[in-house]
C-alpha cells in the first residue's frame, strides 16, 4: 500500500509505503509520483519517503525505487529524506540511492523530526 500527499506551498511530496507493494500497485505508485513531480515542476522539490512499514521483497521493487530516484533528480528534486526503522533498512536505502545516482540528494533517517528539519533546512535560501 502507498499514500502520496503534495504540499504545494512548500513544494514537498510526502510518500508512505507500507507492507509489500505488488507489481500493479508499484506501477500505479510510480505513475502517481511522476504526476506529483510534474505538478511541481520548475520548483525546488523536496520529498519525504516513509519506508518504516515497507518490506522490499523483490528485485522488481528495488528496480522501481532506483528508477523513481533517477526520475526525481531529473525533475527538480533537491532533497529526499527517507525514514527507515532499522540499520539494515538504512544500508539498503543508501545502496539504492548510490545505484540510482541520487546519493548526493538523499539522506536516511530513523527520526521523523530530524528528517523534516533537514528536508526544509535550506528553505530560507530558496
Secondary structure by P-SEA (a helix, b strand, c coil): cbbbbbccccbbbbbbbcccccaaaaaaaaaaaaaaaaaacccbbbbbbbccccccccaaaaaaaaaaaaaaaaacccbbbbbbccaaaaaaaaaaaaaacccccccccccaaaaaaaaccccccc
